[in-house]
Amino acid sequence: MKTTVWEVVEVDLNNIKILSDGPLPLLAAVYDQLNIGSIVDELVEWDREKCFLGPGQATKALVLNILTDRKPLYRMVEFYADKDVEKLIGKGINHTHINEFCLGRTLDKIYEAGAKKLYSAVALAAVDIEKIDIKSIHWDTTSKSFQGEYNVLANPARELKTIEITYGYSKDYRADLKQMKFGLGVTRDKIPLFADVLSGNADDKTWNGDVIKTVKEWLTFVNPAQVIHVADSALVTKDNLLSIDDDTYKFISRLPTTFKLEKELRGKSGFKS
């Protein structure tokens, strides 16, 4: 006959640290599954001997926060204070390492590497890993309005190669406010593949022309001739049409009213605006 011996252990509740990770472990696992950290480390220059957090880890810390709480950079240490940081970000890392200075330097390095290039590399790799079929890409821009003055240099785009928060055609109907714009290319399932951050006065026609020139370089793992590009009438300009390679860029759009042919075709169809 076995005798079970029970030992009573006193636990000091004052020394117990309660962690509250919520959905962060799941999001961290998806980040790792899509190999985002490795791609960031590969494309962003950094000193492995001097940096305690690699750019892939710092970016992961930012992404996890954005998807759950959206704390500003100066409060990131506070955000991770009650999280299992080693499990989420990496061995030997604690919440004090995820501070505004580390994250700010990472954002600077991402800017230097090219945020657009980095995002596209991450998105296309994710599509490849998940075996998502790309049959069409839908292109469009949207605007985000801001309150405040936003005083900048006289020619920021030329002097710093940055975007300008300024007045432009407002898609949220706030022509009284300065704005910035975003250009997006998404799959038919609304998965964003490409992203641009644009000045508030950026022209949609010019942006569509830039897409035509560069999209072939991005779609490296699919046959461009099998992808249909869907865009609004801003795509259809004389310069843009002349720059299109029919073998690699097939598109669906709407003929703008600036074309005489549009009025003729509308008349023949009996359509009345």
N, C-alpha and C positions, 0 to 999 in steps of 0.2 A: 504494500500500500504506500502510495506516494504522499508526502507531506508538503504542502505548498507554504512557503514562507513569504509573507508580505512585508515589504520594507516601506516605512513611511518617510517620505522626503519632503522637507519643508521648502517651499518655493517663495522666493522674495518677489512679489508682484511688482515692486517698484523698479526692479531691474529688467523687467521684460519689455522688449521693444516690439510694438505691434506694427506690422507692415500692411499697407493697403495698396496692393498692386492693381486691383480691378481687372480691366481687360488688357492691361499692358503686356502680360506674358504671351497672350495670343497674338497681339500686334507685333511683338518682338519676333515671334516665331515666323510670321509671314514675311517680315523684313529680311530675316536670315534665309528663308526658303527662296526668296526672289534674288538672293545674292547681291542685294543693293550695297551693303557695306564694302564688299570686295571691289565692286565697280567704282565706287566713290574713291577708295584708296588708290585704285589704279589710275584714275584720270586726274586726281587732284595732287599737286606736288606737296610733299610734307617731309619733315625730317624725322625718321623713325627713332633716332637716338634722343632727340630733344622733346618730342611730343609724347605726353603721357596718354592722351586720347588720340587715336587716329581719326582722320576726317570722317571715315565711315561710321565710327562709334559716336562721334559728336553729332553727325547728321541723324543717326538713329535716335539719340536723345531728343533732338529737336522734333523729329517726326512723331515720336510717341507722345510728346507733350501736345503738339498741334492737334493730333487726332483725339485727345481726351480732355484737355484743359485749356490750352492756348495761353499759358503764362508768358509774360514778357521775359526777355533774356535775363534781366536783373533779378527775377524771382525763380529762376530755374533751380537754384540750389534748394530753395524752399520746397519746390514741387517734388524733388527727388528725396527729400529728407526722410519720408516715411515709406520709401520704396525699396525693394530688394535690388539695388543697383547692380551688384555683381551678377545676378541672374539675368537681368535685363540688358546690360551694356557690356560687361566683361569682367573677368577676374581681376581683383586688386583695385577696382574702381569704386569710389564712394561718392556720395552726393556732392561733396565739396569740390570734386574735380569737374563737375558739370556746371561751370560758372559762366558768367557773361563774357569774360575775357577769352576763355577757351572757345566758346561758341562764336563770338564775334570774329576771332581769327579764322575759324573754319569757314564762316560765310565769306570773308574776304578772299580766301583761297579758292572757294567755289566760283566766285565772281571772276577771278583771274583765269581759272581753267575754262570758263564759259558755261554758265548755268544752263543755257539752252542745249548745248552739246551734252552735258551731263544728264539732264532730264531725259533727253531722247534716248541715250544709251541705256538708262535704267528702264524706261518704259518698253523699249523694243526687246530688251533681254527678258523682261517679265512676260511679254507676249510669247516669246520663243519658248521659255520654260513651261508655260501653261498651255502651249500648243493651241493658241487662239488664232483662228483663221482670219486673215485680213482680206476681205473682198472689197471693202469701200472705206474711204476716209472722208469725213465730213469736216469742212473747214469754215470757220467763222471767227469773228472778233466780238468782244464785249467790252464795256467800259466800267470803271469803278470811280465814283466821285468822292472828293475829299473836302472837308471843311478846313479853313485856314488859308494863310497867305502863300506858303511854300515858295519863299523867295529863293531863287537859285542864280547861278552865274548867267551871264548874258547869253553864252552859247554852250550850254552844258554838254550837248551831244558831241560837239567838236573838241571841247577842252578836256572832258573827263570820259567821254564815250558812255555816258549814262543816259537814262531816259529822263524826260522832262514832264513833271506834273503841271499841266497847263490846260487851257481851254481847248475844246474840240467838240466834234459831234457826239452828243451824249445819248447813249442808248438806254439810260435810265431816266431820261427826260429832265435832267438837271443842267441845263445850259448855263446856269448862273454859277456853277461850281467848277473848279479845276478838276482834272481827272488824269488817270492813266488807263491804258488799254491792255487787253490780253488777247492774243491770237492763239487759237486752239485747233488741233486736228485730232478727231476722235473716231473710233470705229463705230460701226452701226450699233454696237452694244454699249456705246457711250464710254468706252475705255480710252482715256486721253493718251495719245502717242507722242504728240509734239506740243510744245508750249512756247510762246513768245511773250515777253513783257515789253510793252511799247509805250512811247510817249503819248500824251493825251491828245495830241493833234495828228497822230499817225494816220496816213491815208490807207483805207482798206484796199484800194486798187494796187497801190505799191506793195503792200504786204502780200497780197495774192501773187504778185509777180515774183517776189522773193521766194515764196513757197515753191513756185514752178522751177526756179533755178536750183534749189537745194534739196528738194524732196527725193530725187534720184539717189543722192549720196546717203540719205538716211535709210532708205528701204533696201538694206544690203542683204537681207536674208529671204526676201520674197521676189517674185517676178513682177517688176513695176507695171508691165503690160497687162497684168491680170487684176490690177487694182483700179477701181473707179473712184475718181475724186469728185466730191459733191460740194459745190460752193454757190453762194448767191451771185447776183449780177455784177458785183464788184470784180469778179474774176475776168469778166468779158470786156477787155479793152483791146485796142488795136495792138499795142505793144505786147500785152500778155499773150494774145493769140499768136503773134509772130514768134514768140519765144518757146512755144509749146512743141515738143517732140511727140508727134502722134504715136510713135511706137512705144513710148514709155510713160506718157501722161494722157490718160483718157478721162474725160470729165463730163459731168452733167451740171448744167447751170441754167440760168434764165437770161434771155436776151434783154439787155437794159433798154429803157425807153429812149436813150440817146442815139440808138441805131435806127436809121430810117426803115430798115427791114422789119423791125419789131412792129411798127405801125401797120405795114403792109400785111404781115402775117396775122396780126390781130384782126384786121379788117376782113381777111379771107375766112377766118374761123368764126366770125360773127360775135367774137367776145367784146363786151363793152365794160370799160373800167368804171 
